[in-house]
Amino acid sequence: MRFWGIEPKVGLVSGSYALLAFYLNARLGMGLAFPLLGLFLLVPGLALWLVCYLQVSRAYARGMLLTRGCYSKARHPIYAIWGFLILPGFSLVVGGFMLFLPVIYWLSVLAFIGEEEKALEERFGDEWRKYARRTPRFCPCHISKIKRL
């Protein structure tokens, strides 16, 4: 698996929908939008994405499995940041049919993530398996922690 993982596939699916949503918004009218709420998600999302991107880029260049920093909280923090902050924020700014973009994104991530995890397991073996057992896939909160609150 290359550096970009499943992102080209996810980008193709999500990007195709985004183009359709832009078209439908232009053709049928924008509809509902929440630009301030969108910016509230988008700005910190982009900052977090940059931090994670820099961390994983350095580890990838060294041929290492990154298990520290952002990657100590979730196995796929970049996908999570895009799915929970950046795309929802963008969708809220644009509004209309774009509001469904995060759903399309998550469906495509869930459809392809197994490929990336299989490639990581093949490349890093036991190190990946141990990391995967102790680290949640996308969300740093564990259900068991939520139940205790």
Secondary structure, DSSP 8 states (H G I E B T S, - for coil): --TTTTHHHHHHHHHHHHHHHHHHHHHH------HHHHHHHHHHHHHHHHHHHHHHHHHHHHT----SGGGGT-S-HHHHHIIIIIHHHHHHHH-GGGGGHHHHHHHHHHHHHHHHHHHHHHHHTHHHHHHHHHS-SS-SS-HHHHHH-
